[in-house]
């Protein structure tokens, strides 16, 4: 048996079947029933009697009133109808993207990604080179506010959702290693990238006489369980930051070289590990370290060239 949905709904909620807007508040009965889920009364202009008519209410607090939500066909109970991390009001009135589509121009970039990358959400090929914007390469700088660490990555599309910078400040093992002059960070990237540069702030309180040129960035070689200095790096003495280029991501930390040398009394080279090199191992196997949420032996060996 066929059921007339309009008659069924209006009879169930005691509305007039011959009217689209029983209470005359400019919100259709269907909108009030099916979109607001009877949060408003289709027979009352001001359901909650707060002096604000139902059409002016904003239940999802996205700066769109119910009458706006009805006009733009957005969800009055969700501030971000298309779940693209841009609220409906921002998309409609500021960014001019569709609040109903995750990727307005269907170029492979979400509307949020278009906003972050500075591309046009309504133009799938902003530079008119016959390559969709989602397939273009972009340079993005991603910062961890807690540590001040930044990662500059060149990659196809928006890589920001796939980058994580984790502070290792509270890991006890690092407090036992001399010469560290930064917050250790573990950086994870879950997407292909072309090139990357890591920027780590120097803890200036641990550097005598502002001797920043003797600060170097090291990465954790997870195969050898060894810290190795990165080959291409430099110091920005004005901003008190060390930068280094890398082709992979792991744990990164800064060391003050004179302190490091004084402790281990061996010279530091740039991480070359040729077969004929003699390597000094220092056993730190008593430590455990929650590295990727999995407890395991950490820093079994720490090497230096003799």
SULNORRA-V36359 format. One line per field, one symbol per residue. ss: DSSP state (2 for helix, 1 for strand, 0 for the rest). phi: phi as a letter, one per 30 degrees, with the letter a starting at -180 (. if undefined). psi: psi as a letter, one per 30 degrees, with the letter a starting at -180 (. if undefined). A space follows every 10 residues. Layout:
# SULNORRA-V36359
ss: ???
phi: ???
psi: ???
This chain:
# SULNORRA-V36359
ss: 0000222222 2200000000 0000000022 2222200000 0000000000 0002220000 0000022222 2200000000 0000000222 2222200000 0000000000 2222222000 0000000000 0022201111 1110000001 1111110002 2211111000 0222200001 0000111110 0000111111 1002220222 0222111111 1000011110 0011110000 1111110000 1111112222 2222000000 0000000011 1000000111 0000111000 001110
phi: .dcddddedd ddchcddcbd becicicded ddddcchidc cdcbdbechc icdedcdbdc hcicdedddd dcicddcbdb echcibdedd ddccdicddc bdbechcjcd dddedddicd dcbdbdchci ceedcdcbcb ccbcddcidb bcbcadicce dccbccdced deeddccdjd baddbccbbc bdbcaabcbb dddddccdhh dddccbcbcd dddchbdbdd dcaaccddch bccadbcaba cbacbcdede dddchbdccc idbddddccc cbdbdddcbd dbibdadbhd bbcbdd
psi: kkkjeeeeee eeghlkfgkf iefhggklee eeefefhgel jfgkeieghg fjlefflifg hggkleeeee eggljffkfi eghggkleee eefefglkff kejeghgfkl eeeeeefglj fgjfieghgg kkefflkkkk jkkjeeffkk kjkklkajfe fgkkjkkgeg jeefffklfk hlkkkkkkkg lklelkkkkk kkjffgjkhh iffgklkllj jfefhkkkkk ejllkjfefh kklkklglkb kklkkjeeee eeefhklkah gkilfgkkkk kkjgffklkj ehgkklkkhe kjlkk.
